[in-house]
Amino acid sequence: MESLQIFYEQHVIMNLEMYLRVVISAVLGMFIGWDRSHRNKPAGLKTYMYVSVACTLITLVSIYSTKLYSSPNSGTMMDPMRLAAQIVTGLGFLGAGVILKDGLQVKGLTSAAMIFFAGGIGIGIGAGFYGIVIFSVIVAFALARVSQRFEDVQQRRSDSSEKAAAVKKQEVG
């Protein structure tokens, strides 16, 4: 029994970075989900966390299974990013399901893009690219805040010009 515990402890220590990748991915995915949930969007905390962690897990399995099952002398070669490439297809399918068209209005494009972004976070963290992924999240959210302010100003201008036009029409009519 003691040897089993030692084996387990060695396994955890040797693979600590894998576990850390999953945790970082979950936190970043939840961060994206928090933003969407805060805006009362249908996909929220859990959705983005699941997408990010699933992509991390698939990337980790792909990378580590290549190391485990490939042997240079046997002629067996594996592509560590083959599974990760398939994630992109799945994310496209998932994102397409979020996009809805109602007459001339299209909704869900930002949610679909953010699902794709959460997938990218998962793949990047799974592959061990912490710095660029965290930097990407920070840049994306900073610019999203700036963009939101521009959109709010534009919406207020549009609303005020519509009100002015309605008042002018009422005065004329």
N, C-alpha and C positions, 0 to 999 in steps of 0.2 A: 504494500500500500504506500509505503514511504517513497519507493522508487517512482510510482505513478505521480505522486505529488511533485517530486523533483522534476520529472519530465514535463509536467504541466507548467511549472514555474519557468523552466527553460524555454518552453514554447512561447509563453507570454512575453518573456524578456526579448527573445529573438524576433518576435513579431509585433512588438510594441508600436512600431511606426505604422503598421497596417491599422491597428486599432485607433491610433491617433488620427489617421487620415479619415476614418469613418466619423469620428467625433467632430473634427473640423468641418467636414462636409455637411453634417447634420446641422451644426450651428449656423453655417453660412446659408444653407437652404431655409432654415427657420427664419433667418434675418430677412430674406427675400419674401417669404410668406407673411411675415409680420407686416411688411410694407403693404402688401396686397390686402391682407385682412383688415388693416387699419383703414383702407379705402373702401371697405365693404364690397370687395370683389369676391366672386364665388370660389376661386382657388386661393387657399390661404396657407397658414402655418404648416399643417400636416402635408398638404399636397406638395409644396416645394421642398420640404424636408425629405419626403419619400423619394421624389425625383432625384434629388442631389445624392442621397445615400445609395439609392439603387445604382446610379451611374458609377459612383465610387466603387461599390462592391463588384460590379461587372468588370470594371477596369482592373481592379486588384486581382480578381480571379483570372482574367485574361493574361496579365503580366506574370503572375506567379505560377500559373499552370504551364506557361511556356517554359519557364525555368525548370519546373518539375518534370514535365513530360517530353521535353526535347533532349535529344542527345546528339552531339555533333558527329559521332562515329556511326550512328545507326541510319543516317540519311533522313531522319525525321526532323523536319524543321517546322516551327510554328511561328505565326505572326502575332506578336503580343497585342497589336492594336486592332486585330480583326473583329473581336467582339465589341470594342469601343466604337468602331466604325458603324456597327449595326445599331448602336444606341441612337445615333443621329437619325436613322430611319424611323425608329420607334418614337423618338421625340417629335418628329415631323407629323406622324400619325396622331399622337396625343395632342399636339398643338392645333392641328386641323379640326379636331373635335371641339375645341374651345371657341373657335371663330364662328360667329353667327351673323347672318345677313338678314336685316329686317327692312325691306324696301330699299331705300338708298343708303341706309345707315348700316355700317359694319361694326360689330362689337367683338371684343375678345382678342384683338390683335396684340395688345400689350401683354395680356396674360399668356398668349401663345409664345411670344418672344421671351417672356420671363421663364417659361417652362424650359425652353431651349437653353436659356442662359443658366438655369439651375443644373441642367444636364452637363453643360460645359464645365461648370464648377465641379460637379462630381467626377467627370473624366479627368480634369486637371489635378484635383486633389488625389484621386486614385493613382494617378501616374507620378505623384510626388512633387508637382510644381506648385508648392505652397505660395511662394512670393508673388508670382505673376497672377495667380488666382485671387489672392487677397487684394492685391493692387487693383485688379479688374473690378472686383466688387466695390471697392471704395470709389474708384473713378466713375463707375456706372451709376452708383447711388448719388454721388455729388452732382453729376450732370443731370440726373433725373430730377433732382430737386430744383436745379436752375431751370430746366425745361418746364417744370410744373409752374414755376412763377411766371415765365413768359406766357404760358397757356392761360393762366388766370388773368393776367393783364389783358390779353387779347380777348378773352371771353367778356370781361367787364366792358371793354370798348365796344364790342359787338352788341352786347345787351343795351348799352346806353344809346347807341345809334338806332337800334330797333325801336326803343321807347320814343326817341325824338321823332322818328318817322311816323310812328303811330299817333303821337300828339299832333303833328303837323297835318296828318290825314284827317284827324278828328276835327281840327280847326277849319279845314277847307270844306269838309262834308257837312 
